[in-house]
Amino acid sequence: MNMKKFKQIKKFNHIIIVCILSLIIGGCTSNRPDTLTMKDLRIGTKGVEILFLPDNRDLKVFQEEQFPLNLLITNQGVAQTKSVYVLVGFEQDYVKANNRILNGKPLDPANNEVTSQLTKQSLDGRSPENLVGDSVEYEVEFESKKITLSKLQDTLVSGILCYNYGTQFEESVCIQPKNLAVNLQPACESKDVNVGSRGQGAPVGVTKLEVMSSLASGANIKTFFRIYIENLGDGNVLNDGAGSYICSAATSDIKPAKVWGYLKLAARLGVQDLKCRAIAVENTPYYLINLKDNKAEVVCESTVPAGSAYESPLLVEMVYDYTKTVTQKLIIEKI
């Protein structure tokens, strides 16, 4: 491929990226109310998304030809992520990477011959001031190698994404102590909350909340909250901080003790941190939760003096890392 054609392809890919972002902006801003709050936006199961551009169709190139591959990374959830790792993998026998470009700026060309490359970014999520969320364009300039065994050679390029993220679930719940002396109509009624799979603007979400109060010793009321959690996205949950290990090309990284399917959860009723039946994370209000088959449930509890029923906000916070992979098929043709 001559350099003029190579630059034309790069320009075309950039136009495609601008068009896609414009469509996202148009879709998010049309027919919307004048004022949006974070509660309005805290819905959905997207987090940071990654895709090859212009699309994921098979790409056909000739041997010893230069060609660009573009990845668009967008934060479509509501949480801010302070670290986004992108690992690009390819088969060295068939292609090599000449340059890496992030948002139009060349990156350090070192280690272009290894099968993986790493870049780290932080991206803001969606907010009333930023309805689309931050995005970056990550481009790798590849060159196909000479093939000898056949007329056509198939190979794959992978984009592996790891990022840290968080989920917040808020719900007003009824704490309904039993006043045995006086039979009064309670001010509120304790009931379960079925959230379903609509999500909270993140790939991991609370799907159901069960609330139950009972008398405890010393005229106190103990309220139990059974919290159902699910991975609602199309990737995998990693323990908080494990993403840099999974998506790092460095061999010196130390593998965390617990990686796949773990997250940290904290629950608070009003200003009171709840005690949960899980492994406590030392010196923090968080508990370590293990998702099995992408689901988990945890029981948390509060103890308050007996009295009249009242409503209080319940906040469930989860922090975790998340990973997903996209692939692009290449077909190399012998000239």
Order of alpha helices (4+ residues) and beta strands (2+ residues): alpha-alpha-beta-beta-beta-beta-beta-beta-beta-beta-beta-beta-beta-beta-beta-alpha-beta-beta-beta-beta-beta-beta-beta
